């Protein structure tokens, strides 16, 4: 996730960190070169067919609607994912408060909350396809970390382990167990919501339609601009390519919000927030906030 102040009007045109230009500059240059070639052939060799600028305008409006729909759908997934992780953070904080209220033996709080931290890290590892054992081991020990990581769904195994400990604790009243069980169910629901997002991308047919239409539009655009804009055609073609291919690139990042990309969700930072909350609940020295490196929070 990009974390920086809004740039000045001058800096706006030179910032690359967080921009989609590094990913699409080849396509922009390709469209500009195509426009130059079309213009040179039309002006110096023989006259090429000219496409109506009005027809291209209607074509562009249709393409904009497709891109807008896909971009909105991708952003909805990104925002839902952020809300699910926000709910997880709140549930783990509330778990600590509930233990303080309903479980008089404070020595057991650390074991239970450490499992909650392990759940968050293992869930992060599952969503990103990385091994989170190194982050889990300091909280629950190497043996349990290895056992949980060997499961098909390590985060779900951590929740099951946590549930068993709540069930076996005789000091909890029935009402206390009920309230804590509700928090564990909420954690499970948030976990399932994230898994639904990561395993169900936007329908492939939308992506295929938008990509084909974008290439077709940018390929035909020079034939519509050579008459109305002349030698400015390469510039205008490049700007249009930047807008359309840029929206595609942004949508691709937002569509799967858990990937380790610049505009993905800061799962490492949110896990660190959970660690800090748990440490403060247990009266331990909390770790430092997750650092922003080169304007990127991971």
C-alpha positions as CSV (number, residue, x, y, z in Angstrom):
1,X,0.0,0.0,0.0
2,X,1.4,3.4,-1.0
3,X,1.7,5.8,1.9
4,X,2.8,9.3,1.0
5,X,1.5,12.9,0.9
6,X,-0.2,14.2,-2.3
7,X,2.5,15.6,-4.6
8,X,2.7,19.1,-5.9
9,X,1.5,19.9,-9.4
10,X,5.1,19.8,-10.6
11,X,6.0,16.5,-8.8
12,X,2.8,14.9,-10.1
13,X,4.3,14.2,-13.5
14,X,7.6,12.7,-12.3
15,X,6.4,10.3,-9.5
16,X,6.8,6.6,-10.5
17,X,6.5,4.9,-7.1
18,X,2.9,3.7,-6.9
19,X,2.2,4.7,-10.5
20,X,1.2,2.2,-13.2
21,X,3.5,3.7,-15.8
22,X,6.4,1.2,-15.2
23,X,4.0,-1.6,-16.0
24,X,2.4,-0.1,-19.1
25,X,5.1,2.1,-20.6
26,X,5.8,-0.5,-23.3
27,X,2.2,-0.4,-24.5
28,X,2.2,3.4,-24.5
29,X,5.3,3.5,-26.6
30,X,3.9,0.9,-28.9
31,X,0.7,2.9,-29.5
32,X,2.8,6.1,-30.1
33,X,5.1,4.3,-32.5
34,X,2.1,2.9,-34.4
35,X,0.6,6.4,-34.6
36,X,3.9,7.8,-36.0
37,X,4.1,4.9,-38.6
38,X,0.5,5.5,-39.7
39,X,1.1,9.3,-39.9
40,X,4.3,8.9,-42.0
41,X,2.7,6.4,-44.4
42,X,-0.4,8.6,-44.8
43,X,1.6,11.8,-45.3
44,X,4.6,10.6,-47.4
45,X,3.6,7.4,-49.2
46,X,-0.1,6.9,-49.8
47,X,-3.3,8.0,-48.2
48,X,-4.6,5.5,-45.7
49,X,-8.3,5.0,-44.8
50,X,-9.5,7.5,-42.2
51,X,-11.8,6.4,-39.4
52,X,-14.5,8.8,-38.3
53,X,-13.5,10.6,-35.1
54,X,-17.2,10.5,-34.1
55,X,-17.4,6.7,-34.4
56,X,-14.2,6.4,-32.3
57,X,-15.9,8.6,-29.7
58,X,-18.8,6.3,-29.4
59,X,-16.4,3.3,-29.3
60,X,-14.5,5.1,-26.5
61,X,-17.6,5.7,-24.5
62,X,-18.5,2.0,-24.6
63,X,-15.0,1.0,-23.6
64,X,-15.0,3.5,-20.7
65,X,-18.2,1.9,-19.4
66,X,-16.6,-1.5,-19.5
67,X,-13.5,-0.3,-17.8
68,X,-15.5,1.7,-15.2
69,X,-17.6,-1.4,-14.3
70,X,-14.6,-3.6,-13.9
71,X,-12.7,-1.0,-11.9
72,X,-15.7,-0.5,-9.5
73,X,-16.0,-4.3,-9.1
74,X,-12.3,-4.6,-8.3
75,X,-12.3,-1.7,-5.8
76,X,-15.3,-3.3,-4.1
77,X,-13.3,-6.4,-3.6
78,X,-10.3,-4.4,-2.3
79,X,-12.5,-2.4,0.2
80,X,-14.3,-5.5,1.4
81,X,-11.0,-7.2,2.1
82,X,-9.9,-4.2,4.1
83,X,-13.1,-4.3,6.1
84,X,-12.7,-8.0,6.8
85,X,-9.2,-7.5,8.2
86,X,-10.4,-4.5,10.2
87,X,-13.1,-6.8,11.7
88,X,-10.4,-9.3,12.6
89,X,-8.3,-6.7,14.4
90,X,-11.4,-5.6,16.3
91,X,-12.3,-9.2,17.2
92,X,-8.9,-10.0,18.6
93,X,-8.8,-6.9,20.7
94,X,-12.3,-7.7,22.0
95,X,-11.1,-11.3,22.7
96,X,-8.4,-9.8,25.0
97,X,-11.0,-7.7,26.8
98,X,-13.4,-10.7,27.1
99,X,-10.6,-12.8,28.6
100,X,-9.9,-10.1,31.2
101,X,-13.6,-10.0,32.1
102,X,-14.5,-13.7,32.1
103,X,-11.3,-15.6,32.8
104,X,-9.9,-14.8,36.2
105,X,-6.6,-16.8,35.7
106,X,-4.6,-14.2,33.8
107,X,-1.8,-16.7,33.2
108,X,-3.9,-18.4,30.6
109,X,-4.5,-15.2,28.7
110,X,-1.1,-15.2,27.0
111,X,-1.5,-18.7,25.6
112,X,-4.9,-17.9,24.1
113,X,-4.0,-14.5,22.7
114,X,-0.7,-15.9,21.3
115,X,-2.8,-18.4,19.3
116,X,-4.9,-15.5,18.0
117,X,-1.8,-13.8,16.8
118,X,-0.7,-17.0,15.2
119,X,-4.0,-17.2,13.5
120,X,-3.6,-13.8,11.9
121,X,-0.1,-14.6,10.6
122,X,-1.0,-18.0,9.3
123,X,-4.0,-16.4,7.6
124,X,-1.7,-13.8,6.0
125,X,0.6,-16.6,4.8
126,X,-2.3,-18.5,3.2
127,X,-3.6,-15.4,1.4
128,X,-0.2,-14.4,0.1
129,X,1.0,-18.0,-0.5
130,X,4.0,-17.5,1.8
131,X,5.4,-19.4,4.8
132,X,4.5,-17.5,8.0
133,X,6.2,-20.0,10.4
134,X,9.0,-17.5,11.3
135,X,6.4,-15.0,12.5
136,X,4.4,-17.6,14.4
137,X,7.1,-19.5,16.2
138,X,8.0,-16.7,18.8
139,X,4.3,-16.7,19.9
140,X,3.4,-20.4,20.1
141,X,6.7,-22.3,19.9
142,X,8.4,-24.2,17.1
143,X,6.5,-27.5,17.7
144,X,3.0,-26.1,17.5
145,X,4.0,-23.8,14.7
146,X,5.2,-26.7,12.7
147,X,2.1,-28.7,13.5
148,X,-0.3,-26.0,12.4
149,X,1.7,-25.1,9.3
150,X,1.5,-28.7,8.1
151,X,-2.3,-28.5,8.0
152,X,-4.2,-27.9,4.7
153,X,-5.6,-24.6,6.2
154,X,-3.2,-23.5,9.0
155,X,-5.2,-20.5,10.1
156,X,-8.3,-22.6,10.5
157,X,-6.3,-25.1,12.5
158,X,-5.1,-22.3,14.8
159,X,-8.8,-21.3,15.4
160,X,-9.7,-24.9,16.2
161,X,-6.8,-25.1,18.6
162,X,-8.0,-21.8,20.2
163,X,-11.6,-23.1,20.4
164,X,-10.4,-26.3,22.2
165,X,-8.6,-24.3,24.8
166,X,-11.7,-22.2,25.5
167,X,-13.8,-25.3,25.7
168,X,-11.4,-27.1,28.2
169,X,-11.1,-24.1,30.5
170,X,-13.3,-24.8,33.5
171,X,-12.9,-21.4,35.0
172,X,-15.1,-19.8,32.3
173,X,-18.7,-19.5,33.0
174,X,-21.2,-20.6,30.3
175,X,-21.9,-16.9,29.4
176,X,-18.2,-16.2,29.2
177,X,-17.7,-19.1,26.8
178,X,-20.7,-17.9,24.8
179,X,-19.3,-14.4,24.3
180,X,-15.8,-15.7,23.5
181,X,-17.3,-18.2,21.1
182,X,-19.1,-15.4,19.3
183,X,-15.8,-13.7,18.7
184,X,-14.2,-16.9,17.4
185,X,-17.1,-17.3,15.0
186,X,-16.7,-13.8,13.8
187,X,-13.0,-14.4,13.2
188,X,-13.9,-17.5,11.2
189,X,-16.4,-15.6,9.2
190,X,-13.8,-12.9,8.3
191,X,-11.4,-15.6,7.4
192,X,-13.9,-17.3,5.1
193,X,-14.7,-13.9,3.5
194,X,-11.0,-13.4,2.7
195,X,-10.7,-16.9,1.3
196,X,-13.7,-16.3,-1.0
197,X,-12.0,-13.1,-2.4
198,X,-8.7,-14.8,-3.0
199,X,-10.1,-17.9,-4.6
200,X,-12.8,-16.2,-6.8
201,X,-11.3,-13.6,-9.2
202,X,-13.5,-11.5,-11.4
203,X,-15.1,-13.4,-14.2
204,X,-12.5,-14.1,-16.9
205,X,-14.9,-13.1,-19.7
206,X,-14.9,-9.5,-18.4
207,X,-11.1,-9.3,-18.4
208,X,-10.9,-10.8,-21.9
209,X,-13.6,-8.5,-23.3
210,X,-11.9,-5.3,-21.9
211,X,-8.4,-6.3,-23.0
212,X,-9.5,-7.1,-26.5
213,X,-11.5,-4.0,-26.8
214,X,-8.7,-1.8,-25.5
215,X,-6.1,-3.2,-27.9
216,X,-8.6,-2.8,-30.8
217,X,-9.5,0.8,-29.8
218,X,-5.8,1.9,-29.4
219,X,-5.0,0.2,-32.7
220,X,-7.7,2.0,-34.7
221,X,-7.3,5.4,-32.9
222,X,-4.3,6.6,-35.1
223,X,-6.5,6.3,-38.2
224,X,-9.0,8.6,-36.6
225,X,-6.5,11.2,-35.3
226,X,-4.3,11.7,-38.4
227,X,-6.9,13.9,-40.1
228,X,-8.1,15.9,-37.0
229,X,-4.8,16.3,-35.1
230,X,-2.1,15.8,-37.7
231,X,1.4,15.5,-36.1
232,X,-0.1,15.6,-32.6
233,X,-1.7,12.2,-33.2
234,X,1.2,10.2,-31.5
235,X,0.8,12.4,-28.4
236,X,-2.9,12.0,-28.1
237,X,-2.7,8.3,-28.9
238,X,-0.2,7.9,-26.1
239,X,-2.4,9.8,-23.6
240,X,-5.4,7.6,-24.5
241,X,-3.3,4.5,-24.2
242,X,-2.1,5.6,-20.7
243,X,-5.7,6.1,-19.5
244,X,-7.1,2.8,-20.8
245,X,-4.1,0.5,-20.2
246,X,-3.5,2.3,-16.8
247,X,-7.1,1.5,-15.7
248,X,-6.5,-2.1,-16.7
249,X,-3.3,-2.3,-14.6
250,X,-5.0,-0.6,-11.6
251,X,-7.9,-3.0,-11.8
252,X,-5.5,-6.0,-12.0
253,X,-3.9,-5.0,-8.7
254,X,-7.2,-4.2,-6.9
255,X,-8.9,-7.4,-8.1
256,X,-6.7,-9.6,-5.8
257,X,-6.0,-7.3,-2.9
258,X,-3.9,-9.7,-0.8
259,X,-1.0,-9.9,-3.3
260,X,2.4,-8.5,-2.3
261,X,2.2,-5.5,-4.7
262,X,2.5,-1.8,-4.2
263,X,-1.3,-1.2,-4.1
264,X,-2.1,-4.4,-2.2
265,X,-3.3,-4.4,1.4
266,X,-0.7,-3.9,4.1
267,X,-1.2,-7.4,5.7
268,X,2.2,-7.3,7.4
269,X,1.3,-3.9,9.0
270,X,-2.1,-5.2,10.1
271,X,-0.6,-8.3,11.7
272,X,1.8,-6.0,13.5
273,X,-1.1,-3.9,14.8
274,X,-2.6,-7.2,16.2
275,X,0.7,-8.0,17.9
276,X,0.8,-4.5,19.5
277,X,-2.8,-4.8,20.7
278,X,-2.1,-8.3,22.2
279,X,1.1,-7.1,23.9
280,X,-0.6,-4.1,25.5
281,X,-3.4,-6.4,26.7
282,X,-0.8,-8.7,28.3
283,X,1.3,-5.8,29.7
284,X,4.2,-6.7,27.5
285,X,6.5,-4.4,25.6
286,X,4.9,-4.0,22.2
287,X,7.0,-4.1,19.0
288,X,7.5,-1.0,16.9
289,X,5.0,-0.1,14.2
290,X,5.6,-1.7,10.8
291,X,7.9,0.6,8.9
292,X,7.0,2.3,5.7
293,X,9.9,1.7,3.2
294,X,10.2,4.0,0.2
295,X,6.6,5.1,0.6
296,X,5.3,1.5,0.6
297,X,3.6,-0.2,3.6
298,X,3.5,-4.0,3.1
